[in-house]
Amino acid sequence: MNLSEDVIFEILTRLPVTSLIRFKCVCKFWYSLIKNPNFISKHLHNLNNKQNHLHLLISRRRNITNKRILSLSQNDTLDVFINQDFPEYFKDKFGHVRLIGPCNGIVCLCGYPDNIVLWNPSIRDNKILPQSHIQHLVGSTVRGSDFGLGFDSKKNDYKVKMLIIMR
C-alpha cells in the first residue's frame, strides 16, 4: 500500500520531534519533507494546538562531572523529565548562562558579554547568533542587560531582543 505525499505530510506533522529525528533517515523524501519550512510551520502549528506543553525548565550541574544540564518537564504531573547536556559551544565560552524562554520549544541561552545561542533541546540542535554591533556611548558604563525571546509569525522566525542598561 502506498500513501500519498499529502497523507504522509499530515501524519508526520502530528508526530513528536524525537520521532521526526529518527524518521529523517527513512528515505530522501522524508528527509527533505522534515527539513522543509512549510512542514516545520505546520508541525509547530500542530504542537501549539496540543495541550502537552513544556512546563518546567531547570538548569543544574551534575554532581560528579559538574556538567551543566537542563531538565525539561513535559506534562502537568512533572513526572516526565528529559535531561539534556548544554550544547558544546557553551563548554568553553561561558561561566554564567541565562536561560530565556522557552518559546515553541526553543530556548535562548545568553552568556556574557553577548554570546547568544538559540537551542532546541528536543532535536539537540543550536544556532549561534552573531554578536551585536551596539556601540556604547562615550563615557557611559553598562550596568546590566536583559534578553527576550519571541516568535514572529509573519516572518516565521524567532526574534531575540536585548535591552542594555547604561549609566
Secondary structure, 3 states (H helix, E strand, C coil): CCCCHHHHHHHHCCCCHHHHHHHCCCCHHHHHHHHCHHHHHHHHHHHHHCCCCCCEEEEEECCCCCCEEEEEECCCCCCCEEEEECCCCHHHHCCCEEEEEEECCEEEEEECCCEEEEEECCCCEEEECCCCCCCCCCCCCEEEEEEEEEEECCCCEEEEEEEEEEC
